[in-house]
Amino acid sequence: MEAAVKKRRILSGMRPTGKLHLGHLVGALENWVALQHEYQNFHLVADWHVLTTDYQRTDEIWENTVEMVTDWVAAGIDPKISPILVQSQVKEHAELHLIFSMLVTLSRLERNPAVKEQAKALGLEKVISYGHVGYPVLQAADILMYKANLVPVGEDQVPHVEITREIARKFNSLYGNVFPEPEAKLTKFARLPGLDRQRMSKSVGNTILMSDAPDEIWQKLRGAITDELKVRKGDPGRPEVCLIFTYHQKFNPGEVAEIERDCKSGALGCVDCKKHIHQKIVEYLAPIAERRAYYVSHREEVVAIIEDGTSRAREIARATMAEVHQAMKFG
């Protein structure tokens, strides 16, 4: 009888910012759900990473964690096969981060384009913290703690994975072969624009939340930007610039050709088009909404999922750190 093939490991995570929006669902969660049966997945609540940019509001982190994990399991993450863990509750992450921080130069971290761009976007270029510059090292500890083979990322995050690979390579060359060099699993994450056609972001207020009720979704869609040149029904439209048409492509793919034709001819008005996509989004979210309602009324189960996944992660983390200590002949 042939031995079972060991699944390759993936670590994916998010910073806990509370309830998630449709951009998170389309851009990450659906991919996580699809991968969880093919790979051994670990899902990280990256609460220490929140401190790099939002250290003033630590009192919100736990509630945001519960809300985010509720959306994860509502979307279809199965915590029995894909452990969900909280970073700060596995203290070994901090120790491995400290060790790794000795193996990478400051100049190397300062060259990381992803950190530069984030600092610029947040207006932190002149006040960027030590922890913010070094967060790719903590990220390396997160990934390598579980000996992840693959890290699903978009092209803009490849520099982070490369730093992780460099740190793993240096540790192995100095102390012995403990860590794999994880590969970036380039994933074309779908980008669902916000209600103003810009990137969907809660800080901007242009989101549809996974947890929004049908009437809330309709109120948001009513005010969404469509095509400025299509003022009334009968005017020819430009679906290629219309936000609502983008939503049809995701949530109503079977009718895209018909909607494109009727929009261009003027037969379809914007209000009717919005009403139709509203119905389709509500239908798409219905199974997620049902699962979410269950977990909201059974919050203790969400907390138990977090505690169980974190406990399972601790066992792996302890074993990894035992290997690290033995290889280093230290600690």
Secondary structure, 3 states (H helix, E strand, C coil): CCCCCCCCEEEEEECCCCCCEHHHHHHHHHHHHHHCCCCEEEEEECHHHHHHHHHHHHHHHHHHHHHHHHHHHHHCCCCCCCCEEEHHHCCHHHHHHHHHHCCCCHHHHHCCHHHHHHHHHCCCCCCCCHHHHCHHHHHHHHHHHCCCCEEEECHHHHHHHHHHHHHHHHHHHHHCCCCCCCEEEECCCCCCECCCCCECCCCCCCCCECCCCHHHHHHHHHCCCCCCCCCCCCCCCCHHHCHHHHHHHHHCHHHHHHHHHHHHHCCCCHHHHHHHHHHHHHHHHHHHHHHHHHHHHCHHHHHHHHHHHHHHHHHHHHHHHHHHHHHHCCC
